[in-house]
């Protein structure tokens, strides 16, 4: 199995905090997201690799398994305790004086574990098959709007799983009969999946509401303007009032997260980000000096000192 360095993929140290990992992923997602790089296979590959790396390193249990066993520890059915027993047995075997002649070829880890620890004896009467639990990673907008994802299950092939609108990180769904087969005429077990929602490069979520930062020019903030804002449900035109301030928040009703059972959807909050010109023209400094003359309160930070 390929054993990629997920820390290197995100550009963080192995000691990185959750916040550092999240920031690194969001930066890469903005750069390589398919919406930003249409028809660019290499960017799509980078985005998928970064998304999978984030999925693993943002989950404490998965990160612990990855740190200890690499990608092998993330495979379906991997038994960490048995793997540790195997490693301990292997170390003891290496220290044995008969090691050179008794065992030199390692073979496949899973096969060794099966041979070493064997299987369980079946029940004598009808018994339901064992349930299984797992996780499924979904795109942010599929969780907001509802959608479908494909997963591959051992022995069952690919399945299409419906993601309910409004699903959040940690939402659980049940797939009846998708666990282990029953024994002696018993019914099959179930599969319980926990949804893990990937971050989006534009939107942040707070319950049923969303937040997005929208850049505007200095002129648009001063004069007012109609600007196009992307929402999960299509682009809309937003009227920016004259004399708008940097960080000013505006609400688009009903453009947030869909809710189950026909409940009213959440809202999308637009936060204005005033972008300064990137020109180095001397004329820009002259205009800035002119703007200073229009402040009625020359000391704009006076309130900070009065409350310190």
N, C-alpha and C positions, 0 to 999 in steps of 0.2 A: 504494500500500500504506500502511496505517496505520503511523505511526511514533511509537509510544508511548515515553514516558520511563520506562524500567524502574527507574532510580534513584529517581525521584519516586514510583513505585508502591510501592517498599519503604521510602521515607522515609529514604534514605541519600545521602551525598554521592558524587560520581563517583569520589572517591579512596578510598572505603570499602574496608576490608580484607575478606578472606574471612570472618573471624570476625564482623565487624559486619554483613555481608550475611546470614549464617546466623542470627544473633540476631534481626535485623529480620524475616526471613521467619517464623521460629518464632513470634514474637509475633503477627504477622498471621494465621498459620495457626490458632493457638489461638482467635483472636477470630472468624474468619470461616469456620471449617471447617463443612461441611454437617452433620456430626453434632451440632454445637453450635447451628446455626441451621437446623433443618428447615423446609422450605417457605418459604425466604426467598431468592428469586431474586437479589436485589441482593447478599446476602452470598456466595452461590455464585459470582457473577461476580467479586467482589473476591478470593475465594479462588483462582479459576482464574487471574486476572491476576497475582496475587502469586506463584503457583506457577510460571507461565511465566517471569516476571521472574527468579525465583530460579534456575530451570533454566538460563537464559542467563548470568546474572552469576556463578554459582558455577562455571562451566566456563571456564577461562582462554582457550581458543581462541574459543568463542562470544562471550565478553565482548570480546575484542580485535576481532572482526569487527563486533560491534554498535557499539562505540565509534567505529570507523572509518566504517562504512557505514549505521548504523541498522538497522532491521528488514529492509531490503532484503538485507543481508549474511547473513541467516539463512534465506533461501529455498532450497529444494532446487535443486541445480545451480548455485548462485551461484559464480562464478569470481572470486576476489578479485584475482588478478594481472591478469586482463583488465580488471576494473573500474578498477584503478589505471592501466593503460595508457590506458584510455578517458579517465580524468580528466586524465592528462598530455596526451593528444592534444587534449582539449577546451581546456585551458589554453593550449596552443600555438596553437590555432586562434583563440582570442579575441585573442591578441597579434598575429595576422596583420593586415596592412592590408586584406586582402580579406574580413575576417570579416563585416562588415555586409552585404555583398552575396552572399557565397558560402554562408553557413550560419547560420541564425538559429533554426531550430526544432530542439529537442533530440530529441524522440521518446522512445520506450521504450528504457530502458537495455539490456535483453536483446537487443532487435532490432538496436540499434546495434552491440552487440558481435558478434552473428552476422554482420552485414554487413561489419564491419571486419576480423574475424579469420578468418571462413570456417570450414568444417568439414574433417575429416580424410578422406583418400581411403581407401576400403574395401580390404580385402585381396583378393588374386587367388584364394585358395583358401578352403576351409571354415575358419571361425575362430569360436571361442567369443566370445560377447558380453562386454562389459566388466562386471566386478564393480562393485558400488557399496557404500559404507559410509555408515551413518547412525546416528542415536541415537533411542531411544524412551523417553519419560518415563512412569514407572509409579508408581502409588500405593504407599506403604510396605507396606500390608497385602497387596497383590497380590504383592509380591515375597516377603514372609514366608510366605504360605500357598499361593502359586501362583494364577494367574488368567489372564485374557485381556484384551488391549487391541486397539482398532481403530486402524489407521493407513491413510492414504490415499496411494497411490502413483500418480504420473503415468502415465496410460495403462492402469492396472490396477485402478483403483477402490479401494474400501475392502477391507482384509484384516483378518482376525482372527488375532492372533498370540498363541500360548500362552506365558505367562511361567512358567518352571519354579519349583516351590516352592523357597525358599531362595536365589533369585537375589539378588545383591548389586549395589551400584553398581559398574559396570564389567563386569559379566557380558556375554559376547557370545553372540549366537544367529545361526544361519545360515538364510536362506530360499533354498533351492535354486531356481534358475531364475527368480528375481525381479529379475535385473539386466537389462542391455541385451540385446535380441534378437541371436542369432548372425547371421553373414553367410555367404552362399554355402553354406547348409546346416549351419552350425555350431550348437552348442547355445547356449541363452541363458546369460548370466552369473548370478552369485548376488548376494544382498543380505546384507550383514553388519551387524547392528544391535548397538549397545552400549546396554545398559540403564542408564538414569539414574533412581535411586530418589529420590523426593521425601521430605523429612523429614516426620515425623509429630509432631503437637502433644503426644502423650503418651509415646511410646516412643523410646528410644535403643537403637541396635544395636551389639553388640560380637561380631563373628563370628556364631555361631549362638545367642548369648544376647541377651536383651533386658533393658532396665531401665525401670522406671516409678516415679515418685514418687507416693505415696498420702498424702493429708492425713488426720490423725487429731486428735481433740480432746485437750486436756490430760487430761480424765477418762478417755478411752479408753486413753491411753498409761499412765496410772497404774493403772487397774483391770484393763486388758485388755479385749478386745472381739472380736467377729466382724464384719469389714468386707467389703463387696463390692468386688472388684477386677476391672476389665475386662482381659481378655487377648485376643490375636488370635483365640482359639478359643472365645470366650464368657466370660461373667462367672463368677467363682468366689468362694467364701467363704473368707476368710483369717482365721485366728485370731491376733490380736495379743496377745502375752504381756503379763501384768501387769508394770509397771515398765519398759516399753519406752522407749528413748531416741530423741531426735530424730536422724535419719540412720541408725537401725538398719536393717540389711539382712536380708531374708528371701527364701527361694528357693521358687519354684513349679516343680517338676520337670516337664519336658516341655511347658511352656507358652511356649516360645520359638519359634525359627525351625525350620520343617520342613526336612528334609534329603533330598537326592536318593538314590535307590537303597534306600529303606527304612531308612536309618540313623536312630539315635535323634535326636529333635528336641532343640533347645537348651532352656535354662531361662529363666524370667522372674524377674528379681530385683526385689523390691519394696523400695523405700527409704521408710521412714516419715518424714513431715514433720509435726511437731507444730505445729498451728495455734493461735495464741493468740486468746482472745476479742477481738472488735473493739468491745466496749462501753466507754463512758467512765464507767461507774458508779463512784462512790466505794467501793462495796462490793467491787468487783474489786480495788482496791488493798488493802483490808483482808484479803481472802483471800490475796493475794500475800504480804503480810507474815506471815500464818500459815504459808504454805508454806515460807518461809525458815527457820522454826524446826525443820523436819524434816530439814534437811541435817546429817548427822553430821560432815561436813567443811565448816566455814564458809567457808574460802577455797578455792573451787572452781578457781581458776586458779593454785594454788600449784605444780602440776606444770610449768607453763609456765616459771616463774621458775627452778625447780630445774634445768631442762635448757637454759636459755638460755646 
